[in-house]
Amino acid sequence: MKPTPEQAKKFDEENESEVDNWEKGDFGKNTKHAKRIPKAESALIKKKIAETKAQKGLPTSIRLPPELIAELTKLAAACGMGYQTYLRMVLTKHVSELARKQNKGTA
């Protein structure tokens, strides 16, 4: 749920000094607080990152006419999502339906 403007302002005010500390580098850049993780743990983290990337799918790039992107954006906004997420959903549904029809014809 998106915070109200009042909630966002209150959060910003309450966390302003912490944000300043991060931006100045007081947090996160001090080597006295850093420590090397064990190699086994490092390998596990790298494996988990690779698995996560694999689950997300492969990136792709296609050229779409601006008018199509505008229409996708409108339709996606009505569903409360971005146009790329909406496009992925539409493609997945369409391909699933085509595969189901093809499988019916061969069964």
N, C-alpha and C positions, 0 to 999 in steps of 0.2 A: 504494500500500500504506500502510495506517495505521501510524504509528509506535507502538512499544511505550511503555508509561508511562515506562520508564527512559529511552528515547531522547528522549521529549518533555521530561522533567525536565532531562536533560543539555542539550538545545537551549535551554530557558528560562534555565538558569544561564549558559550561554556567551553568550547574547545579551541578558542583563538590562540591562547598561549602555547598549547601543545602543537598546533599547526606552525606557529612561529618557530618553535624549537626544531621541528623537522626541517623547515625551510632554511633556517640559519645553519643547519648541520649539527646542532647540539645533540640531536638524536640520530642514530644510524651511521654516523661517520667516525665515531670515536673507537679507535682500535683496541682500547683497553676493555671494551665490552664485547669484542669479537673473539670467537674461538672456532677452530677448525673442527668440522664434524668428522667422525670416523669414516674410513673408506667404505666400509660395508653400508653405512647409512647413506653415504653419498651415492653409491651404486643403486641402492633401493629408490632413492629420490629420482635419479635419472631414468630408471625403469618405469616408475609411476608417471613421469612426465611423458615418456614415449607412448605409454598405453593411453593416456588421456588424449594426446594428439591423434592417435590412431582412431579413437572412438569418435572424434569430432568430424572425421571425414577428410577428404582431400580438397584443398582449395582449387577453385576453378575460376575462369574469367571468360565472360561472353559479352559481346557488344549487343546492347538493346537500344531500340529507338527511344528518344526522350519521351515521346508520347506514351509508350508502353510503361516506362518507369513511372510516369506521372499517374497513370491509371492504377498500376500496382500499388503505388504509395497511398492513393485514396482508399482502395479496397483494404489494404493492410491496416490503415489507421482505423477503419471501421471495426476491425477485429482486435484492435489494441496491440498491434505489433509492427515491426519495421518491414519494409518491402522485401528485403532479402529473405527474411524468415518466412514471410508469406509466400514468396516465390518457391522456396524449398518445399513448403507444405503442399502447394498446388502441384508441383512436379511429382512429389512422392505419391500423392493421391492418384494422379493421372496414370503414372507408370504402374502402380499397384492394380488399378482397374484394368489396364490393358493386359497385364500379365495374367490376371484372373480370367479374363475372357479367352486369352490364348490357351490357358490350361484347360478350360472347359471344353474347348474345341478339340483338343488332343486326347481328352480322357474318355 
